[in-house]
Amino acid sequence: LERLATQASSQADKQSGDAEIQYGAALANSTLAEVAEEVRDKAQARAASEAGMKYAERSIALKGDVAEYHRLLGTLCGQAAGAVGGIGALKFGRCALDEVNKAVSLDPKAPINYLSRGIGNYYLPAMLGGGVELAIRDFQKAVELDARLAETHMWLGIGLRKANRNAEARKAFEKAVALNPARVWAKQQLEKTPAQ
């Protein structure tokens, strides 16, 4: 992943006028940041998310009406917020919220936009405008738009479990595992969720 992100970044630096190539570099860095976060490497997660933000911002500067570009920038900002924590997370958190909301307004029928907004709401405290109930509603909307996306069921399960709705959470995790049996994290979430 590091090699792929470096290659994509290098290509984007050489072709700075191509929005899709900028998006590709942003996506590669976001994937690297996600994996780094899952293995608890906060330094790499921060470096990859901040590098990806640069490319996502370039893609938006070139084509500002593409919802996916805004969604990805919001995701990268959220990843950076998680990696830096503390007061620094507020700046990145605002970026995440603004960009994902922009993506939803540009394409209200894309389930990934609601998934991304739901993840942001999950991590954003209710006193700052987020919270688990908002997250669950976004995850449910994503499932309603496309019930074949395993990731939406997994995050719905995570939200439901946090809301102490374990039986419903288990059903969501079971669906996520059925749709993508190779997703280890979904299996782990299912295993640690009580039946009731």
N, C-alpha and C positions, 0 to 999 in steps of 0.2 A: 504493500500500500504506500509506503514511503516513497519508493521508486516511482510508482505511478503518479503520485501527487507531484513529485518533483518534475517529472516529464511534462505533465499537463501544465504546471506553472510556467515552465520554460517556454513551452509552445505559446501560452497566453501572452507572455512577455514579448515574444517575437511578433505576434499578430494581435496587437492591442486594439485594433479596429473591428475585430470579429466578435460579436456578442455571444455566439454559440461556443466559441473556443474559450472565452472568459467564463462562461457558465460551466463548461467542462472542468476547468481548473478549480472553480469554486466547489463543484460537486465532489471532485476527488479529495480536496482538502477537508470537506465536511465529513466524508466517509472515514478518512483517517482520524479526524477529531472524535468521531463517534466510537470508533474502536479503541482509541487511546483512553477515552473516558470509561469504557467498559472494563478495561484492564487497570484502571485507576492511575493512569499516567497523566496527571493534570498539566504538567509542563508541555508535553507533546500535544495534548488536547487544546491548550491555549494557543500554542504556536500555529497549529494547523487551522484552527477556527479563525484566528486573526489574519492569516495568509489568505484563507478562502474569502473572507469579507472583502478584501481588496478586489478580488476578481468578480465577486458578485456585484459590488458597487460599479465596477466598470461595465458589466453586462447591462445593468439598469441605465447607466448613463448613455449607452448606445441604443437600447430599446426599452424604454421605461414603461411600456404598456403590456409587458409579458408577466403575467401573474407568477409563473414559476420562478422567475428571477427574484422577485420580491420574497416569495416563500423561502427560497434558499438563503437569501440574505438574513431573513428573520431567524431561520434555523441556525445559521452560523453565529449570529449574535447571541442566541440562546446558549449555544455550546460554549461561547466565550464567557458568558455570564456564569455558567456552571463551573468553568475552569478557574476563573479568578476569584469568585466568591466575594463576600463582604461588600463594602461600599462600591467597589469597582463593578460589581454585578448590576448595580442600578442603571448605569449608563448603557450597558449592553442589553439589559432587560427591556429598557424603553425601546431600543432599536428593534429587538425581537418582536415586541408587541405591535409596534407601528407597521413593520414590514409584513408580518403575517396578516394583519388586518387589511392591509392594502391588497395582498394576494387574494383574500376572500372577496373583497369588493370587486376586483378585476375578473375573478372567475369563481362565482358562488356555487358552481356545480362540480368543482374538483374536490374529491374526498381528501386528498393529501393536504389541502389547505386547512381543512377542519382538524385533521390529525395534528398538523403542526401547531395550530392555535391551541388545541387541547393540551398538547404537551407543555406549551408555554403557560397555560392557565394552571396546569397541575403543579408546576414549580413556583408560580407567582402566588404569594400569600393573598388570601381574601381581602385583607386590609389594604392591599395595593391594587385591587381590581381583578384578581384572579381567583383561584380556589378550586377545590376538587369538584364541586357541583357544576361549575362552568365547564370544567374539563370533561366531565362525563357527558354533558350535553353535546359538546363538540365531537367527542368520540362516537356517540350515538348517531350524530348527523353523518359522520364519515362512513359508518357502517350502513346507514340507510342509503347513501349514494352509491356504495359499492361494497357489498357484503363479502366479496372474494378477497379482500385485502387482509392478510393475516395480521399485519402490524396494527391495524385499527382495532381488531379484536383483542390483541395483547394489551394495548394501552387502555382499552375500555376495562379490561380485567384489573389492571393496576389501579385505575381510578375507583372502580367499584370496591376493591379490597380496602383502599384507604378510607372509603366511606363506610367501612364495616358491613358491606353487603357481600359476604364471602361466597354464598351459594351462587349468586349471579356472577361473581368474579370467576369462579371455577368454570362455569359454562363458557364464559368469554375466552378463558385460557384454553379450554378444551377445543374450542372452535379454531383458535389461532394455531394450535399444534396440529389439528387436522388439516388445515390449509397449508401449513409449512412445517412438516415434521423435522426439518433440518435446523430449525431455529432453536438453539440451545437455551437462550434466555427465556423464551416462552415456556419451555418445559420446566425450567427452574422456578418460574413464577407459579406455575400450576402446582408443582410439588410443595411449595411453601405456603400455599393457600389452604386454610382449614375448610372442611366441608360445610361448616355452618358459621 
